[in-house]
């Protein structure tokens, strides 16, 4: 298969244009509370605002400090579809972060950027922030629930597909291609977690379609800083999936075929990865 020529300037422009249009649509504010919902989702968003405790009747997906993630099925009169609801609580004011946007905003904005460069992410249905004197007190993002998928953790040493080398390598090749797009456009992943990547159950094992989730921590960098993020992103991925040395070399070579502008050779990239503490 011929490797496509990916251009840094073109990818960066596509991503920024998509994100800029998206931000214009949701119209966030750094000073006051704001809410946005897709037009067709607005009745559901209004219902969720009036009945916030209903979310807790759903299934608990995960909980970390200041963040809850729920899967919830809407009432039949509101369509009955499943959604994912992420809620962020900021109980303490940090003066240095006053007027900063929350993770909920970045989840939505970064998702738009990634879609602009050809990486699939879940559709954002609604999002918002509750602010007081410029400080974010809480935030939320509502997104589509994607069914009939596995998450990438099934390919880790504790996962049920650890012995399926075909899909493990297919997954690895595709993640390398997505990393190349991210890095070429000036983004870095920052702490890759396999469970944040969804794999359709009916995918081609050699060339799976992947859906990138939990993209709030992706960050835009200068070209120099972005280059430094390359080995860090790759190391986090390889540590999580536990490929053997030969597989890591193969995947690194695949990455470099897609990112011609990384400034690394296979040997220099390997050296930089070995120097990273994890």
C-alpha positions as CSV (number, residue, x, y, z in Angstrom):
1,X,0.0,0.0,0.0
2,X,1.4,3.4,-1.0
3,X,2.1,5.7,2.0
4,X,0.3,9.0,1.6
5,X,2.3,12.2,1.7
6,X,1.2,14.1,4.8
7,X,2.1,17.8,5.0
8,X,2.5,19.6,8.3
9,X,1.1,22.9,7.1
10,X,-1.9,21.4,5.4
11,X,-2.9,19.2,8.3
12,X,-2.4,22.1,10.8
13,X,-4.6,24.3,8.6
14,X,-7.3,21.8,8.2
15,X,-7.4,21.1,11.9
16,X,-7.4,24.7,12.9
17,X,-10.1,25.7,10.4
18,X,-12.4,22.9,11.7
19,X,-11.7,23.8,15.3
20,X,-12.2,27.5,14.7
21,X,-15.6,27.0,13.1
22,X,-16.6,24.7,15.9
23,X,-15.6,27.2,18.6
24,X,-17.5,29.9,16.7
25,X,-20.6,27.6,16.8
26,X,-20.4,26.7,20.5
27,X,-19.5,30.4,21.5
28,X,-17.8,29.7,24.9
29,X,-17.1,32.4,27.4
30,X,-14.1,32.9,29.7
31,X,-16.1,35.2,32.0
32,X,-19.6,33.8,32.4
33,X,-21.4,30.5,32.4
34,X,-22.3,29.1,29.0
35,X,-24.1,26.1,27.5
36,X,-24.3,24.7,23.9
37,X,-26.2,21.9,22.3
38,X,-26.7,20.7,18.8
39,X,-30.1,22.0,17.5
40,X,-31.7,18.6,17.4
41,X,-30.3,17.7,20.8
42,X,-31.5,20.9,22.5
43,X,-34.7,19.4,24.0
44,X,-32.6,16.6,25.6
45,X,-30.1,19.2,26.9
46,X,-32.8,21.2,28.5
47,X,-34.2,18.1,30.1
48,X,-30.8,17.1,31.5
49,X,-30.4,20.6,32.9
50,X,-33.7,20.3,34.7
51,X,-33.1,16.7,35.9
52,X,-29.3,16.4,36.6
53,X,-29.7,13.6,39.1
54,X,-31.3,11.3,36.5
55,X,-27.8,10.7,35.1
56,X,-26.8,8.8,38.2
57,X,-29.4,6.2,37.3
58,X,-27.2,5.2,34.4
59,X,-24.1,3.0,34.4
60,X,-20.9,4.3,36.0
61,X,-18.0,4.1,33.5
62,X,-15.2,5.7,35.4
63,X,-14.3,8.1,38.2
64,X,-11.1,10.1,38.7
65,X,-10.4,13.1,40.9
66,X,-12.9,15.8,39.9
67,X,-14.4,13.8,37.0
68,X,-17.2,11.4,36.6
69,X,-18.2,9.5,33.4
70,X,-21.7,7.9,33.0
71,X,-23.4,5.9,30.3
72,X,-27.1,6.8,30.4
73,X,-30.2,5.8,28.3
74,X,-32.5,8.7,27.6
75,X,-36.3,8.3,28.3
76,X,-38.3,6.9,25.4
77,X,-40.0,10.3,24.9
78,X,-36.6,11.8,24.3
79,X,-35.5,9.1,21.8
80,X,-34.3,6.4,24.1
81,X,-30.7,6.5,22.8
82,X,-27.6,6.0,24.9
83,X,-25.3,8.9,25.7
84,X,-22.1,9.4,27.5
85,X,-22.1,12.2,30.1
86,X,-18.9,13.6,31.5
87,X,-19.1,15.8,34.6
88,X,-16.2,17.9,35.9
89,X,-16.1,19.4,39.4
90,X,-13.7,22.2,40.3
91,X,-14.2,22.8,44.0
92,X,-11.1,24.9,44.5
93,X,-10.3,28.1,42.8
94,X,-6.8,28.3,41.2
95,X,-5.9,31.9,40.6
96,X,-3.4,30.9,37.9
97,X,-6.2,29.1,36.0
98,X,-8.8,31.9,36.2
99,X,-10.4,32.4,32.8
100,X,-8.9,29.1,31.5
101,X,-11.2,26.8,29.7
102,X,-12.1,23.5,31.3
103,X,-11.4,19.9,30.2
104,X,-15.0,19.7,28.9
105,X,-14.3,22.6,26.4
106,X,-11.0,21.0,25.3
107,X,-12.7,17.7,24.8
108,X,-15.1,19.3,22.4
109,X,-12.5,21.7,20.7
110,X,-9.8,19.1,20.3
111,X,-12.3,16.6,19.0
112,X,-13.2,19.1,16.2
113,X,-9.4,19.5,15.4
114,X,-8.9,15.7,15.2
115,X,-11.9,15.3,12.9
116,X,-10.4,18.0,10.7
117,X,-7.2,16.0,10.2
118,X,-9.1,12.7,9.6
119,X,-9.2,11.1,13.0
120,X,-12.6,9.9,14.1
121,X,-13.9,11.0,17.5
122,X,-17.4,10.6,19.1
123,X,-19.9,13.3,18.2
124,X,-20.3,16.0,20.8
125,X,-24.0,16.6,21.5
126,X,-23.7,19.3,24.2
127,X,-21.2,21.0,26.5
128,X,-21.0,23.9,28.9
129,X,-19.3,25.5,31.9
130,X,-20.6,27.0,35.1
131,X,-18.5,30.0,36.0
132,X,-18.3,32.4,38.9
133,X,-16.1,35.5,38.6
134,X,-14.2,33.8,35.8
135,X,-13.5,30.6,37.7
136,X,-14.9,27.4,36.4
137,X,-16.9,25.7,39.1
138,X,-18.2,22.8,37.1
139,X,-18.3,21.6,33.4
140,X,-19.9,18.9,31.4
141,X,-19.8,17.3,27.9
142,X,-22.4,15.0,26.4
143,X,-21.4,12.8,23.5
144,X,-22.8,9.9,21.5
145,X,-22.4,6.4,22.9
146,X,-20.8,4.2,20.3
147,X,-22.0,0.7,20.4
148,X,-20.6,-2.6,19.1
149,X,-17.0,-1.7,19.9
150,X,-14.1,-2.9,22.0
151,X,-11.8,-0.6,23.8
152,X,-8.1,-1.0,23.2
153,X,-7.4,-2.4,26.6
154,X,-8.5,-5.9,25.3
155,X,-5.1,-5.9,23.5
156,X,-3.0,-5.3,26.6
157,X,-1.4,-8.1,28.6
158,X,-4.4,-8.4,30.9
159,X,-6.9,-8.2,27.9
160,X,-8.8,-11.0,26.3
161,X,-7.1,-10.5,22.8
162,X,-3.5,-10.5,24.0
163,X,-2.8,-13.6,21.9
164,X,-4.4,-12.2,18.8
165,X,-1.1,-10.9,17.2
166,X,-2.9,-9.9,14.0
167,X,-5.3,-7.4,15.5
168,X,-2.6,-6.2,17.9
169,X,-0.3,-5.3,15.0
170,X,-3.2,-3.9,13.0
171,X,-4.1,-1.7,15.9
172,X,-0.4,-0.7,16.3
173,X,0.0,0.3,12.7
174,X,-3.2,2.4,12.7
175,X,-2.2,4.1,16.0
176,X,1.2,5.0,14.4
177,X,-0.6,6.6,11.5
178,X,-2.8,8.6,13.8
179,X,0.2,9.7,15.9
180,X,1.9,10.8,12.7
181,X,-1.1,13.0,11.8
182,X,-1.3,14.4,15.3
183,X,2.4,15.2,15.5
184,X,2.5,16.7,12.0
185,X,-0.3,19.0,12.8
186,X,1.5,20.2,16.0
187,X,-0.5,18.1,18.5
188,X,0.8,15.6,21.1
189,X,-1.4,13.0,22.8
190,X,0.0,13.4,26.4
191,X,-0.4,10.1,28.2
192,X,-1.9,7.5,25.8
193,X,-4.3,5.0,27.3
194,X,-5.4,2.1,25.2
195,X,-8.9,2.1,26.8
196,X,-9.5,5.5,25.2
197,X,-9.4,4.1,21.7
198,X,-12.4,2.2,20.4
199,X,-12.3,-0.6,17.9
200,X,-15.4,-1.7,16.0
201,X,-16.2,-5.4,16.6
202,X,-16.6,-6.0,12.8
203,X,-13.4,-4.2,11.8
204,X,-10.7,-5.5,9.5
205,X,-8.1,-6.8,11.9
206,X,-5.2,-5.8,9.7
207,X,-6.5,-2.3,9.1
208,X,-9.0,-1.4,11.8
209,X,-11.0,1.8,12.0
210,X,-10.3,3.5,15.3
211,X,-12.3,6.0,17.3
212,X,-10.2,8.3,19.5
213,X,-11.9,9.3,22.8
214,X,-10.7,11.3,25.8
215,X,-8.9,13.9,23.8
216,X,-9.1,16.7,26.4
217,X,-5.4,16.3,27.2
218,X,-4.2,16.6,23.6
219,X,-2.1,19.8,23.3
220,X,-1.0,22.1,20.5
221,X,2.8,22.8,20.6
222,X,5.4,24.7,18.7
223,X,7.3,22.6,16.1
224,X,10.3,22.1,18.4
225,X,8.2,21.1,21.4
226,X,6.0,18.9,19.3
227,X,9.1,17.0,18.1
228,X,10.0,16.3,21.7
229,X,6.6,14.9,22.3
230,X,7.0,12.2,19.6
231,X,9.1,9.7,21.6
232,X,7.1,10.4,24.8
233,X,3.8,9.5,23.0
234,X,5.3,6.4,21.5
235,X,6.8,5.2,24.7
236,X,3.4,5.6,26.6
237,X,1.8,3.5,23.8
238,X,4.4,0.8,23.8
239,X,4.4,0.5,27.5
240,X,0.7,0.1,27.6
241,X,0.5,-2.5,24.9
242,X,3.7,-4.3,25.8
243,X,4.9,-5.2,22.2
244,X,8.2,-7.0,22.0
245,X,11.4,-5.3,20.7
246,X,11.0,-6.5,17.1
247,X,7.4,-5.3,17.0
248,X,8.3,-1.9,18.4
249,X,11.1,-1.5,15.7
250,X,8.5,-2.4,13.0
251,X,5.9,0.0,14.4
252,X,8.5,2.8,14.7
253,X,9.5,2.3,11.1
254,X,5.8,2.5,10.1
255,X,5.4,5.7,12.0
256,X,8.4,7.3,10.2
257,X,7.0,6.4,6.8
258,X,4.0,8.5,7.6
259,X,5.8,11.3,9.4
260,X,8.6,12.3,7.0
261,X,9.2,15.6,8.9
262,X,9.8,14.3,12.4
263,X,13.6,14.9,12.3
264,X,14.2,11.4,13.5
265,X,15.7,8.3,12.0
266,X,14.8,4.8,13.3
267,X,18.0,4.7,15.4
268,X,17.7,8.3,16.8
269,X,14.0,7.7,17.7
270,X,14.9,4.5,19.4
271,X,17.6,6.3,21.4
272,X,15.2,9.0,22.5
273,X,12.6,6.5,23.6
274,X,15.2,4.6,25.7
275,X,16.1,7.9,27.5
276,X,12.5,8.5,28.6
277,X,11.6,7.5,32.1
278,X,8.2,5.9,32.5
